[in-house]
């Protein structure tokens, strides 16, 4: 058996809900973690690259952009007036942070 590179934990899961891959990194949407996490598959490093939008339902990468959807009005998040939107951020901007 091979030990996984990353896990969402058993007691303090970040509740992964979607993933996308680009340039050696795996980007994971986190419902409970309220973020998008970037996992560097070469170094084993991980970090939050998007926060402040509440629960993140899914991610998609296309044409150098990371798209994600917030999901706060399903009864489990803290909804804001204009929640549950589709957002777009450049992958190069995430690399700078």
C-alpha positions in Angstrom: 0.0 0.0 0.0 1.2 3.5 -0.8 0.8 6.3 1.7 -1.3 9.2 0.2 0.4 12.4 -0.6 -2.4 14.4 1.0 -5.5 13.6 3.0 -8.5 15.7 4.1 -8.2 14.3 7.6 -10.7 12.2 9.6 -11.5 14.5 12.5 -10.9 17.9 10.9 -11.7 17.3 7.3 -11.7 20.3 4.9 -14.5 18.4 2.9 -13.0 18.3 -0.6 -15.7 18.9 -3.2 -13.9 19.3 -6.5 -10.5 19.2 -8.0 -8.5 20.4 -11.0 -4.9 19.9 -12.1 -2.5 22.4 -13.8 1.3 22.7 -14.0 2.2 20.1 -11.3 -0.4 21.4 -8.9 -3.7 19.9 -7.8 -6.3 22.5 -6.8 -9.0 21.4 -4.4 -12.3 23.1 -3.5 -13.0 22.9 0.2 -16.5 23.2 1.6 -15.6 23.0 5.3 -12.2 24.5 4.7 -13.8 27.5 3.0 -10.9 27.8 0.6 -9.2 26.5 -2.5 -6.1 24.5 -1.6 -3.1 24.1 -3.9 -1.1 20.9 -3.6 2.4 20.8 -5.2 2.7 17.2 -6.4 6.5 17.5 -6.7 7.4 19.0 -3.3 4.4 17.8 -1.3 3.7 21.3 -0.2 0.2 22.7 0.3 -1.3 26.1 0.8 -4.6 28.0 0.7 -4.6 30.1 -2.5 -8.2 31.4 -2.4 -10.1 32.4 0.8 -12.8 34.8 1.9 -15.6 33.4 -0.3 -17.0 30.9 2.2 -17.7 27.3 1.1 -16.2 26.5 -2.3 -18.2 23.8 -4.2 -16.1 23.2 -7.3 -13.1 24.3 -9.4 -12.3 24.2 -13.1 -9.1 25.3 -14.9 -9.2 26.5 -18.5 -7.0 28.8 -20.5 -4.8 29.8 -17.6 -7.7 30.7 -15.4 -9.1 29.0 -12.3 -12.9 29.2 -12.1 -14.7 28.3 -8.8 -18.2 28.4 -7.4 -19.1 29.5 -3.9 -21.9 27.5 -2.1 -23.1 29.3 1.0 -26.9 29.3 0.6 -27.4 25.5 1.0 -28.2 25.8 4.7 -24.6 25.0 5.9 -22.7 28.2 5.1 -23.0 31.8 6.2 -24.8 33.4 3.2 -24.1 36.9 2.0 -26.4 39.0 -0.1 -24.8 38.1 -3.4 -23.6 34.6 -2.7 -23.2 31.5 -4.8 -21.5 32.9 -7.7 -19.0 31.8 -10.3 -15.6 33.5 -9.8 -12.5 33.6 -12.1 -8.9 34.2 -11.1 -5.7 33.9 -13.1 -3.4 31.0 -12.2 -0.4 33.3 -12.5 -1.9 35.5 -9.8 -2.2 32.5 -7.5 1.4 31.7 -8.0 2.4 35.2 -6.9 0.6 34.9 -3.6 
